[in-house]
Amino acid sequence: MKKPDFPAGLSEIASRYDTIFCDVWGVIHNGRKAFFPACDALRQFRQQGGTVILITNAPVPKAQVISYFEPMGVPVDAFDDCVSSGDATREELSRRRNEKIWRLGVDSGWERDAFLYKGLDLDFVEPDEAETLLCIGLQDQVNDDPEDYRQILRQGVDRGLPMICANPDIKVRVGDQLVWCAGALAEIYEDEGGQVIYPGKPHKAIYRLAAERAEAIRGAAPDAVLCIGDSPATDMRGALMHGYDGLYVGTGLAQHSEDFEQELIGLLDDYGTTAHWAMPALRW
């Protein structure tokens, strides 16, 4: 696969693109505070006439994603709109209102809550009555291990239940800690032979939503899109799958050594994907 090029900043390549689809956790903040150079880079891109759609695998609607920005210092003029895996998951759930849903992983955490299904009037039942499994995450994302869930997940596989994975990420960085996400459980479900529906990155539904939002803002479909993210598995693979250029940044899952370029090439090879561009951190 083609090796990425390494621009010094977004300003070197910004003129090639009219639209950016930018990841959130790990790119513009770490779940605790904003990455100010990254936010400034997006602001500068917008000032030059570009459109920025934030695109995140957070399993909540965009209103909840944005509600955390002000306390962390993410400026509202760094983006035009936001789409989330929660938005795409709600679309999928709205088509299943007549089904009985087994809800897995709900807790009171900031990343996932009842906003995901509020107003949809879903019928939540016990696993032995369910027709579909909605996986939002681990019940305790800090202390649980995904392998702890293999036996309970096997119940759904044995009954032939499709799983809707509300967050395809395996892990996300919150401050200085990596915590497990629903994607880790989805991997086990597939390993056991189950079917998983992924509304979020790298799959089609969330990119369709992002393109629709960009078109509504621009008055025309985006012509040249750059996808920015910190995950080879979701952000870079998603860009590749949908024909967009990808810009990998190293401020999220990995804590890169001084030899960022060599480490990144090995990381992309491990995931069987590529990136058109790469930077240790997003900056203008």
PyMOL commands that set and color helices and strands:
alter all, ss='L'
color gray80, all
select helices_A, chain A and resi 10-12+14-16+36-47+62-67+69-72+76-78+85-94+114-116+127-129+146-158+182-191+204-218+232-241+260-271
alter helices_A, ss='H'
color red, helices_A
select strands_A, chain A and resi 19-22+51-56+81-84+100-104+123-124+132-135+163-165+171-174+177-180+196-197+225-229+245-249+277-279
alter strands_A, ss='S'
color yellow, strands_A
deselect
rebuild
show_as cartoon
